[in-house]
């Protein structure tokens, strides 16, 4: 594990993403968002698309978890689903590339095992993170050889519907930490400083926080709804 990646141990990673239909969608804005996150104490950034990552790299010298969100027909997987997205990310070389590692349907009917084998063969030195939704998926990704195991997709897939990462004092996270060899990154609905602190106490290597820091429309909505 290189020194830059070790910077995120026990620390906060801030997800700076805005999709095309969101008001802050702009590489320029995401670069400034990353700068604000760094000023607040973030030690890493998670970002979407090579354009955003390139701009973020020009603004902050922090390790980056890179993804490309892209929809394919008849496919539930949208986080770095094919080699096309991996190749795009390798143009800007984020320290870690995250891939959907769920059992959900992939483009062209390819299995995760097949895809990850191809990716590792093409880019053997690159670090990869598995975005998982269940304990079983996390254990499988660990066995496949992902460098980091993430709880990113908990509650977002058919097989994890209704699950919440924070339920029963982060039971899913605790089970993953107890059953995998590689480093676990807690991500998904960690929306208070207390929850972020707790997941590190429970053995997560690092914690990713997104919406509650970087998506003002959602933050505003929670306040507005409370007043209705």
VOROBA-829687 format. One record per residue (C-alpha): residue number from 1; residue in one letter; x, y, z. Coordinates in steps of 0.05 Angstrom, whole numbers, plus 5000, padded with zeros to 4 digits. Example, Ala and Ser with C-alpha at 12.3 -4.5 7.8 and 13.67 -1.06 7.14 Angstrom:
BEGIN
- nr/rest/c1/c2/c3
- 1/A/5246/4910/5156
- 2/S/5273/4979/5143
REM end
This chain:
BEGIN
- nr/rest/c1/c2/c3
- 1/X/5000/5000/5000
- 2/X/5032/5066/4980
- 3/X/5043/5124/5027
- 4/X/4990/5167/4996
- 5/X/4936/5115/5008
- 6/X/4959/5106/5080
- 7/X/4939/5179/5090
- 8/X/4866/5158/5093
- 9/X/4875/5108/5151
- 10/X/4826/5126/5206
- 11/X/4808/5190/5168
- 12/X/4752/5222/5130
- 13/X/4742/5216/5054
- 14/X/4692/5265/5025
- 15/X/4651/5245/4964
- 16/X/4648/5304/4916
- 17/X/4598/5285/4862
- 18/X/4542/5319/4824
- 19/X/4504/5284/4769
- 20/X/4482/5319/4705
- 21/X/4412/5332/4732
- 22/X/4438/5365/4796
- 23/X/4450/5440/4806
- 24/X/4524/5434/4824
- 25/X/4542/5391/4764
- 26/X/4608/5420/4740
- 27/X/4681/5398/4745
- 28/X/4700/5468/4766
- 29/X/4650/5466/4824
- 30/X/4672/5395/4845
- 31/X/4744/5420/4846
- 32/X/4724/5476/4894
- 33/X/4682/5427/4934
- 34/X/4744/5383/4943
- 35/X/4784/5444/4964
- 36/X/4732/5462/5016
- 37/X/4732/5390/5041
- 38/X/4807/5391/5048
- 39/X/4804/5457/5086
- 40/X/4754/5423/5133
- 41/X/4802/5365/5146
- 42/X/4785/5312/5093
- 43/X/4844/5266/5078
- 44/X/4816/5236/5014
- 45/X/4763/5249/4960
- 46/X/4715/5203/4923
- 47/X/4697/5230/4854
- 48/X/4659/5212/4791
- 49/X/4687/5219/4719
- 50/X/4757/5233/4694
- 51/X/4739/5306/4681
- 52/X/4720/5319/4754
- 53/X/4780/5280/4779
- 54/X/4828/5319/4735
- 55/X/4800/5385/4762
- 56/X/4802/5359/4834
- 57/X/4875/5338/4825
- 58/X/4891/5409/4803
- 59/X/4861/5436/4868
- 60/X/4881/5387/4922
- 61/X/4938/5338/4934
- 62/X/4896/5284/4965
- 63/X/4887/5210/4948
- 64/X/4825/5199/4905
- 65/X/4776/5141/4898
- 66/X/4753/5147/4826
- 67/X/4689/5120/4794
- 68/X/4649/5130/4731
- 69/X/4574/5126/4738
- 70/X/4543/5103/4673
- 71/X/4477/5069/4657
- 72/X/4473/5011/4609
- 73/X/4410/4979/4581
- 74/X/4382/4919/4620
- 75/X/4435/4927/4673
- 76/X/4430/4945/4747
- 77/X/4505/4960/4754
- 78/X/4524/5033/4742
- 79/X/4588/5045/4782
- 80/X/4648/5033/4736
- 81/X/4611/4976/4700
- 82/X/4658/4960/4641
- 83/X/4730/4966/4618
- 84/X/4711/5030/4581
- 85/X/4702/5065/4648
- 86/X/4765/5035/4677
- 87/X/4806/5059/4616
- 88/X/4777/5129/4624
- 89/X/4797/5131/4697
- 90/X/4867/5106/4682
- 91/X/4878/5169/4640
- 92/X/4878/5208/4706
- 93/X/4903/5152/4751
- 94/X/4865/5159/4816
- 95/X/4898/5123/4874
- 96/X/4839/5075/4880
- 97/X/4785/5056/4829
- 98/X/4718/5033/4857
- 99/X/4676/4981/4821
- 100/X/4606/4955/4835
- 101/X/4620/4886/4865
- 102/X/4548/4865/4877
- 103/X/4514/4804/4847
- 104/X/4470/4851/4807
- 105/X/4466/4843/4731
- 106/X/4527/4870/4693
- 107/X/4532/4894/4621
- 108/X/4535/4837/4571
- 109/X/4518/4786/4625
- 110/X/4591/4786/4648
- 111/X/4603/4762/4719
- 112/X/4642/4803/4770
- 113/X/4695/4748/4772
- 114/X/4706/4752/4696
- 115/X/4708/4827/4696
- 116/X/4755/4835/4755
- 117/X/4802/4783/4726
- 118/X/4806/4823/4661
- 119/X/4816/4889/4698
- 120/X/4872/4861/4742
- 121/X/4906/4831/4682
- 122/X/4905/4897/4645
- 123/X/4923/4941/4705
- 124/X/4960/4896/4755
- 125/X/4989/4954/4796
- 126/X/4923/4992/4806
- 127/X/4887/4990/4873
- 128/X/4813/4972/4870
- 129/X/4754/4981/4917
- 130/X/4693/4936/4917
- 131/X/4626/4972/4926
- 132/X/4584/4918/4960
- 133/X/4513/4913/4987
- 134/X/4515/4850/5029
- 135/X/4563/4813/5076
- 136/X/4566/4755/5025
- 137/X/4586/4802/4968
- 138/X/4639/4833/5012
- 139/X/4669/4765/5030
- 140/X/4668/4745/4956
- 141/X/4702/4810/4935
- 142/X/4755/4800/4988
- 143/X/4769/4730/4961
- 144/X/4774/4757/4890
- 145/X/4830/4803/4913
- 146/X/4800/4873/4918
- 147/X/4846/4918/4959
- 148/X/4789/4953/4994
- 149/X/4719/4929/5012
- 150/X/4665/4982/5015
- 151/X/4594/4983/5043
- 152/X/4574/5033/4990
- 153/X/4514/4995/4961
- 154/X/4480/4971/5026
- 155/X/4406/4985/5018
- 156/X/4412/5004/4944
- 157/X/4405/4935/4912
- 158/X/4348/4885/4907
- 159/X/4386/4837/4951
- 160/X/4398/4889/5005
- 161/X/4331/4925/5002
- 162/X/4310/4952/5070
- 163/X/4380/4942/5100
- 164/X/4412/5001/5133
- 165/X/4487/5006/5145
- 166/X/4475/5038/5213
- 167/X/4424/4986/5238
- 168/X/4441/4949/5303
- 169/X/4503/4990/5314
- 170/X/4530/4978/5244
- 171/X/4520/4902/5247
- 172/X/4533/4893/5172
- 173/X/4599/4931/5177
- 174/X/4620/4892/5239
- 175/X/4607/4826/5203
- 176/X/4646/4848/5142
- 177/X/4705/4872/5184
- 178/X/4705/4805/5221
- 179/X/4704/4763/5157
- 180/X/4750/4796/5107
- 181/X/4826/4803/5103
- 182/X/4830/4868/5065
- 183/X/4815/4939/5088
- 184/X/4742/4959/5097
- 185/X/4718/5028/5078
- 186/X/4652/5048/5110
- 187/X/4607/5086/5063
- 188/X/4532/5100/5055
- 189/X/4485/5140/5099
- 190/X/4540/5159/5149
- 191/X/4509/5227/5160
- 192/X/4533/5250/5228
- 193/X/4603/5260/5258
- 194/X/4584/5210/5312
- 195/X/4569/5155/5261
- 196/X/4635/5170/5225
- 197/X/4673/5163/5291
- 198/X/4636/5099/5308
- 199/X/4653/5062/5243
- 200/X/4727/5075/5254
- 201/X/4721/5049/5325
- 202/X/4689/4986/5297
- 203/X/4748/4972/5252
- 204/X/4735/5009/5187
- 205/X/4800/5031/5154
- 206/X/4768/5096/5131
- 207/X/4700/5129/5123
- 208/X/4668/5161/5062
- 209/X/4616/5216/5075
- 210/X/4580/5247/5016
- 211/X/4510/5277/5012
- 212/X/4508/5308/5081
- 213/X/4570/5349/5064
- 214/X/4567/5360/4988
- 215/X/4495/5358/4964
- 216/X/4461/5422/4988
- 217/X/4394/5406/4955
- 218/X/4387/5344/4999
- 219/X/4412/5379/5062
- 220/X/4363/5435/5050
- 221/X/4306/5385/5039
- 222/X/4316/5354/5108
- 223/X/4309/5423/5140
- 224/X/4250/5444/5097
- 225/X/4212/5379/5110
- 226/X/4222/5386/5185
- 227/X/4184/5452/5181
- 228/X/4125/5426/5141
REM end
